Amino acid sequence: MKKIIVTATMLFMCNLIVVAQKIEKEGPNGFDQLKPAIAHGTIDTITYDSKTVGTTRKALVYKTPGFSKDKKYPVLYLLHGIGGDEKEWLKGGTPQIILDNLFAEGKIKPMIVVLPNGRAMKDDRATGNIMAPDKVQAFATFERDLLDDLIPFIEKTYPALTDRENRAIAGLSMGGGQSLNFGLGNLDKFAWVGGFSSAPNTKMPEVLVPNPEETRKKLKLLWISCGDKDGLITYGKRLHDYLLEKNVPHVYYLEPGGHDFKVWKNGLYMLSQFLFKPVDVASLSQYTVLDTASVEK
């Protein structure tokens, strides 16, 4: 029998207008399959000057269907894992298809999604020893590249909303750790944070959330998800346990699976439906662990 262990505590703001979300607890069949009959978003390949790295870097930019330069859009920065680059999500996770399908059903807000290369070094290819110290360090260096170079470029080049309430960051594995580190570490820049199967680069909870009261006030939604057979589950769980103790609102969602795109695609499917909307904290308790074997030991 399915058991609810998702945690959602305390209202984000007492005067927040809430709208009940009706989001499936798991992506339905076909949620990640191309549907030719619907409208499709577009993907740009962009280059930007990185003063942080001292070179020109690439990123991909997805725009939901109906994109217009005459409108302003919220932005999600979607990060890849240690063995990938800006194309990893497209190759393994087809986020453009997932988001096109959700948009056609009216389940997500119009948005811009930026897929950068989170390995901030001059040779940022995912080649050779991906665990080499300089390559691992480059994922930490990306914080400055993101904040000082990429975000300003996106907001200058695209009709992006520039306030923190309209800026989100999420990622898988190494990118999940980056998202938690950079998002929770820069609450003046991000109000929406998501970590899918976050890796060992994730900082300790006391470092990520040194001031629980400030985090409660500023954060719109914190999403933590993982496959229940994933060896990296410890890093998300320790943050969940800390947030639970400190009464910081969040979702902790487990599902059957390991360290793979099945889990990450479902994470994107679910999280994206919350983004840039009023959050009904009371509704979050409906999200369930689909297989509780790993959490009942």
Secondary structure, DSSP 8 states (H G I E B T S, - for coil): --B------S-S-TT---------SS--TTTTS--TTS---EEEEEEEEETTTTEEEEEEEEE-TT--TTS-B-EEEEE--TT--TTHHHHHT-HHHHHHHHHHTT-S---EEEEE----SSS--S-S-TT-HHHHHHHHHHHHIIIIIIHHHHHHHS-B--SGGGEEEEEETHHHHHHHHHHHT-TTT-SEEEEES--TTS--HHHH-S-HHHHHHH-SEEEEEEETT-TTHHHHHHHHHHHHHTT---EEEEES--SSHHHHHHHHHHHHHHTTS---GGGGGG--BS--GGG--
